[in-house]
Amino acid sequence: MGLPTDQSGYWDRAAATKTFAHPLDFDRFMRRVPLDAPILDYGCGTGRLCVELSQRGFGCVQGVDSSAAMIQTARARCPGASSGTP
Ligand SMILES: C[S@@+](CC[C@H](N)C(=O)[O-])C[C@H]1O[C@@H](n2cnc3c(N)ncnc32)[C@H](O)[C@@H]1O
């Protein structure tokens, strides 16, 4: 078994072409997680869920993604959230 393949090129290209829509059950999430909880969205992509969480009142949302292109879009969509590559 070798080291994981670097997939950042794939995800950099996907940032411009793919739309992610896998649903998060926000009602369930909000029953269990307080609004002031720190949330790390690891593999945040273009920041879709960071935006939704911020809009629903979560005040400490951080997105991290290994793709620079994904992070660039995430920062534009959700300037209030901090983000970066690991
Ligand atoms: C299927 S997308 C989902 C994006 C986002 N979570 C959403 O639901 O809209 C997977 C994301 O994980 C990121 N990713 C893949 N491997 C990663 C790693 N080792 N560390 C951080 N992010 C990674 C990719 O760059 C991509 O943005």
The ligand as an SDF file (V2000), in Angstrom:
LIG
                    3D

 27 29  0  0  0  0  0  0  0  0999 V2000
  -17.1840   15.9530   -3.0950 C   0  0  0  0  0  0  0  0  0  0  0  0
  -16.3670   17.5050   -2.6620 S   0  0  0  0  0  0  0  0  0  0  0  0
  -17.4610   18.0690   -1.3840 C   0  0  0  0  0  0  0  0  0  0  0  0
  -17.3670   19.5540   -1.0970 C   0  0  0  0  0  0  0  0  0  0  0  0
  -18.2590   20.0680    0.0550 C   0  0  0  0  0  0  0  0  0  0  0  0
  -18.0430   19.3140    1.2960 N   0  0  0  0  0  0  0  0  0  0  0  0
  -19.7210   20.0230   -0.3010 C   0  0  0  0  0  0  0  0  0  0  0  0
  -20.4230   19.1220    0.1670 O   0  0  0  0  0  0  0  0  0  0  0  0
  -20.1850   20.9110   -1.0470 O   0  0  0  0  0  0  0  0  0  0  0  0
  -14.9150   16.9080   -1.7350 C   0  0  0  0  0  0  0  0  0  0  0  0
  -13.9420   18.0070   -1.3160 C   0  0  0  0  0  0  0  0  0  0  0  0
  -12.9330   17.4500   -0.4670 O   0  0  0  0  0  0  0  0  0  0  0  0
  -11.6780   18.0390   -0.7860 C   0  0  0  0  0  0  0  0  0  0  0  0
  -10.5910   17.1400   -0.3670 N   0  0  0  0  0  0  0  0  0  0  0  0
  -10.2420   15.9490   -0.9230 C   0  0  0  0  0  0  0  0  0  0  0  0
   -9.1960   15.4090   -0.2490 N   0  0  0  0  0  0  0  0  0  0  0  0
   -8.8730   16.2780    0.7470 C   0  0  0  0  0  0  0  0  0  0  0  0
   -7.8880   16.2740    1.7780 C   0  0  0  0  0  0  0  0  0  0  0  0
   -7.0190   15.2690    1.9220 N   0  0  0  0  0  0  0  0  0  0  0  0
   -7.8360   17.3210    2.6320 N   0  0  0  0  0  0  0  0  0  0  0  0
   -8.7340   18.3440    2.4970 C   0  0  0  0  0  0  0  0  0  0  0  0
   -9.6910   18.4120    1.5450 N   0  0  0  0  0  0  0  0  0  0  0  0
   -9.7640   17.3830    0.6780 C   0  0  0  0  0  0  0  0  0  0  0  0
  -11.7320   18.2660   -2.2950 C   0  0  0  0  0  0  0  0  0  0  0  0
  -10.8240   19.2700   -2.7370 O   0  0  0  0  0  0  0  0  0  0  0  0
  -13.2100   18.6700   -2.4790 C   0  0  0  0  0  0  0  0  0  0  0  0
  -13.3680   20.0800   -2.4190 O   0  0  0  0  0  0  0  0  0  0  0  0
  1  2  1  0
  2  3  1  0
  2 10  1  0
  3  4  1  0
  4  5  1  0
  5  6  1  0
  5  7  1  0
  7  8  2  0
  7  9  1  0
 10 11  1  0
 11 12  1  0
 11 26  1  0
 12 13  1  0
 13 14  1  0
 13 24  1  0
 14 15  1  0
 14 23  1  0
 15 16  2  0
 16 17  1  0
 17 18  1  0
 17 23  2  0
 18 19  1  0
 18 20  2  0
 20 21  1  0
 21 22  2  0
 22 23  1  0
 24 25  1  0
 24 26  1  0
 26 27  1  0
M  CHG  2   2   1   9  -1
M  END
$$$$
